Amino acid sequence: MQFVHPNFLWALSLVALPIIIHLFHFRTYKKVQFTNVAFLKELQKETRSYQKLRNILVLIARIFAICFLVFAFAQPYIPVSENTQLSESENVYLYVDNSFSMEAIATQGPVIETARETARRIIKAYSNSQEFQVISNDRDYGSKSLNREDALSAIDEIESSPFQLSPHELLKTVQYRNQRSSADKNRLYWISDYQSAQDIDEADPIQLDSSTIIHMIPLKSQQRNNLAIDSVWLEDPIVQIDKPIDLFVALHNYGQSDIEAAGLNLLVNGRNSSVVGFDLSAGAKSTINMSFIPSIGGWKNIELKIEDKSIYFDDSYFTSLNVRSSVSILEIAGPDAGSSIGRLFSTDSYFEHRKVQEGNIQVGSLKSFDFIVLNEPEDVGSGLIQNLIEFCREGGSLLLIPNQKGENENLNQLCKSLGLPEYGDITEQELKVSDLALDDPLLAKVFEKIPDNPDFPSSSKYYSFSRNSAPISSLMKLTGGRRFLHYLNFEQGKVFQVAVPFQEEFSNFHKHALFVPIVLKMAFNRSVEYPLAYTLERDIPLIKGIPELSQYQSELEVSNDKNSWIPVVQAQGGRTRVDLGDEIEEAGFYQIKKGDSLLQSVALNFDRAESTSKYYNLDDIKSVAQGSSVELWENDEIPVDHRIEEIQFGKRFWKSCIVLALLFLGIEILLLRFWRKKAVEPKVVLQ
């Protein structure tokens, strides 16, 4: 044990005063005349023995009272270990977790407010000369040290953020700043609810030196239940006017209580479209189907919404999809091309079919089409090849149909440029399609049920394909595994390749029931290429933009309900990308416009990682912060400023000494007041 003010210990010499008083205190007795001398002697012996015992106890009480009073002024303490005690030269980091989970309600309001107040108390517990480095999830003060007043102001500015630093990211920040500092020690106050938004990667620890001390200060909310919308997806990616669009909504009850009679709302372009009620057991997941029918084309801003009284950021999910008013198809036909493609798309006004003969093509207009069919071409020039490649790169869908005369040299040049197998010789053999890739997304929902003996298309002669190492997806195969119809994902688009021209002497595929749904799926491919939503992260990914954006780069504007700004449009490998900027912190819909015309709508959602009710513990943090000292301040009854005093001065006992000094003074008073009566007023019986 050590003393803060050991100079006060000289006052222990005052203990001699009660000893001197005890030794030289003589009481004067009054003489009383009494006849029975023997009785007086006995009474005198009994009185003196009581007085002697009382005086010794009083002496002991006075000695202890003086000792503990002196100790209180000297302030005894047990010092902490040298590894954790405060140093005159140390970096003090304050990390205040301001992620969405900190909005949960605690005893004294939101947890985030408790975190701010805890940080303020830590700052005030230090001397005025101490400097601090404040860290939060969204504000970056760099490695700049703040004085006491600036640090308190920085704490007041911390608001809830959609982002969260992982333990690795936080400790890497501390490690980076430690390496650029000459301080003797580094101390991190980690104020958080320690929600585990992601699993700890024990294989990638952060190596901190032994001079780094981490104080974990966990804050708990009263209610940790949470109902969240995890994700939303389309039942069928092909969307059309006047046809139902089915949405599937994944819900998750992260709490420990059952949810009854809750409601899920579907809003389309701000208008309430439908409501579905549901019950969900504690910890359970559920998928709910909701649908709406678009009466007109254009971008649809779809919001799925629930009501949850605990955590709010995951109560809404935003999606945006483009319902095309029409699908434009270009058929580039050779002189002997069949008419199957024209008959298919001329039956529905939804399709804008245009047929041109090879040699009469305006190659600059190819990007305006959704689906291009190269139907039995004989002359495919280099200019057309380049423009078709660019068309596929930007998301277009292309179908290649070989020439019935076997003149496919130019077509093979295009196949080679796209990475497809080249057409070989014609094989005359009666074969049927024996393998249909029903698990491929392109054939999803084409069949409700496959009969036991299906009548698949047949072929009397077909083109063989050269060997190719590209990742080709087969849709239909002939008996023996010979390829009949396959496709290749090329950049953002798809290229389909069929082994036969649509002529009766080759195959009956163009007259088969499978022909219509499969070719329609090809045509609709471009209309569903844009993601329904993006996740709002610290670095927002480049948004996949429609091809038209590259034409109006300097004229574009991005806006939401509050602000508008000019985006950066980039062309990368034939793709149009839009950089929305790094200042976005709100989920919702963002419109990309040219003047008053809406070109594209983008939906951003908060990351659902914080919806979980899992939390890090002491062992998790120790496994990451290797080499440092990690302490858990879990007892809420001890304020953080008192803990810092203990770090600075050790375990202090001056308050206990005052209490003990008062206790012994009280014992002295009781002895002097009540013991005397018992000693001098004995019960006497005369006989």
Secondary structure, DSSP 8 states (H G I E B T S, - for coil): -EES-GGGGGGGGGGHHHHHHHHS----------S-HHHHHHHHHHHHHHHHHHHHHHHHHHHHHHHHHHHHHH-EEE---TTTS--SSEEEEEEE--BGGGGSEETTEEHHHHHHHHHHHHHHHS-TT--EEEE-SS-B-TT--B-HHHHHHHHHT---BS----HHHHHHHHHHHHHT---SEEEEEEEE--B-SS---TTS-EE--TTEEEEEEE---S----EEEEEEEESSS---TTS-EEEEEEEEE-SSS-EEEEEEEEEETTEEEEEEEEEE-TT-EEEEEEEE--SS-EEEEEEEE---SS--TTSEEEEEEEE-S-EEEEEEE-TT--SHHHHHHTT-TTEEEEEEETT---GGGGGG-SEEEEES-S---HHHHHHHHHHHHTT-EEEEE--TTS--HHHHHHHHHHT---EEEEEEEEEEEEEE-TTSGGGTTT-S---SS----EEEEEEEE----S--EEEEEETTS-EEEEEEEETTEEEEEESS-S-TTTBSGGGSTTHHHHHHHHHHGGGG-S-S-EEE-SS---EE--GGGGGGGGGEEEE-SS-EE--EEEEETTEEEEE--S-----EEEEEEETTEEEEEEEEEE-GGGG---B--HHHHHHHEETSEEEE---TTS-HHHHHHHHHH-EE-HHHHHHHHHHHHHHHHHHHHHHHHHHH-------
